[in-house]
Amino acid sequence: MALKTQWGILGLGKIAHKFAHDLALVPSAQLTAVASSSKERAMSFAEKHQALKAYGEYTALYNDESVDVIYIAGVHTDHYAHSCAALAAGKAVFCEKPLGINAREVKEMIALAQGNNVFFMEALWSRFNPALRALKKGIDSGRLGDLRHIQASFSMDRLNDDPAGRLLNTKLGGGSLLDIGIYPIFLAYFFLGMPEEIIAKAHFNTQGTEIQTSIIFHYHQAQAQLYSSLTHPIKMDAKLFGSKGEVTIHPTWHETEKLTWLLSGAETEETHPKAGLGYVHEIEEVHFCLMENQKESSLWSHTDSLNLISLLDTVREKAGIRFPQEP
Ligand SMILES: NC(=O)c1ccc[n+]([C@@H]2O[C@H](COP(=O)([O-])OP(=O)(O)OC[C@H]3O[C@@H](n4cnc5c(N)ncnc54)[C@H](OP(=O)(O)O)[C@@H]3O)[C@@H](O)[C@H]2O)c1
């Protein structure tokens, strides 16, 4: 591998721009090539983010020998095909969340990565957020006592989006759950692990897209109340409650910099700054794994990704959320 990690980016939409912004802040990263279904989009993206090459199709990126790792940033329903093609070409892959639209896809992607002995990881940036990492340390050390309850919601008003666009189109895995519901579910999984039981109910719009889902994760001695929707904006804080007190994760909680602990009636505020837009931390984890020749992250492993998508599958099953391409 060259001195700098040579990155390719595939799918040049909104998140790809943010990711490229943060990639430029990591001294050991080089944006080598970008690929889009549109040559024009690839060229303007490359110019803006100083990528060395711009491809108007994806195969050239999979086959570009100068690229070490490909960041996959297309729509949910394309993560499987794009990741599999890149992994089959022997490329390390860092793929946006959700890794696939269901556990069947994710299992196959992991098997392909393991079979080809290449690095593969889900870009679950919140796992690497410094404040959430500090919170995890605090919870694991017993600062809140026994963790009893989590309240986490992710909601925004997107009902008037283009019905054919990725947020509202079921053919593209649309609905709140896979796009933003994944974050509250991640939070419960991060702090409490796999629940014993899941209860979930959803509302759908007239074209059958899930627009509002309430979820309860029931654990042996704890519960998580989780919610996602595209029907209204919210403050976007989240709370953890334990036998010794509570902690507030300040807005916007999945990319927060601030925590307030309330213990024995006294409030303590903590600030944990993030680098760049918050994607620097996951990029550094990819670099660490590649340097160490690890094929998966120990902080967000293949098992974690599979558990997360299995939880999403169960919520979908309970709430009747289906995508037309699934049997
Ligand atoms: N980690 C985060 O903070 C974060 C935030 C937002 C989104 N995401 C994830 O990133 C992914 C992309 O989200 P985004 O907001 O960047 O999406 P986007 O801007 O709507 O589109 C991203 C790319 O997907 C392809 N695309 C768009 N519409 C398509 C369609 N109808 N059919 C097939 N391909 C289409 C295009 O790729 P080409 O350029 O190749 O044409 C487009 O540039 C999603 O899976 C989402 O979950 C993550």
The ligand as a Gaussian input file, in Angstrom:
#p B3LYP/6-31G(d) Opt

LIG

0 1
 N      -23.701000       8.325000       7.516000
 C      -24.483000       9.364000       7.301000
 O      -24.438000      10.380000       8.001000
 C      -25.442000       9.309000       6.170000
 C      -26.172000      10.455000       5.869000
 C      -26.981000      10.419000       4.748000
 C      -27.087000       9.249000       4.014000
 N      -26.390000       8.146000       4.365000
 C      -26.498000       6.898000       3.573000
 O      -25.835000       7.130000       2.343000
 C      -26.575000       6.584000       1.272000
 C      -26.783000       7.667000       0.223000
 O      -27.520000       8.741000       0.783000
 P      -27.535000      10.204000       0.074000
 O      -28.380000      11.060000       0.952000
 O      -26.170000      10.635000      -0.246000
 O      -28.355000       9.855000      -1.251000
 P      -28.560000      10.670000      -2.591000
 O      -27.840000      11.972000      -2.518000
 O      -30.024000      10.719000      -2.893000
 O      -27.926000       9.703000      -3.697000
 C      -26.647000       9.134000      -3.592000
 C      -26.272000       8.473000      -4.899000
 O      -27.077000       7.315000      -5.119000
 C      -27.369000       7.182000      -6.506000
 N      -28.825000       7.354000      -6.697000
 C      -29.601000       8.384000      -6.349000
 N      -30.882000       8.173000      -6.703000
 C      -30.902000       6.960000      -7.258000
 C      -31.922000       6.157000      -7.811000
 N      -33.169000       6.603000      -7.895000
 N      -31.588000       4.941000      -8.288000
 C      -30.319000       4.493000      -8.235000
 N      -29.290000       5.236000      -7.732000
 C      -29.596000       6.434000      -7.258000
 C      -26.602000       8.293000      -7.219000
 O      -25.330000       7.744000      -7.546000
 P      -24.493000       8.202000      -8.823000
 O      -23.793000       9.456000      -8.445000
 O      -23.600000       7.069000      -9.109000
 O      -25.491000       8.425000      -9.927000
 C      -26.499000       9.340000      -6.130000
 O      -25.445000      10.226000      -6.339000
 C      -27.856000       6.006000       1.858000
 O      -27.781000       4.598000       1.897000
 C      -27.930000       6.571000       3.267000
 O      -28.415000       5.643000       4.229000
 C      -25.571000       8.172000       5.419000

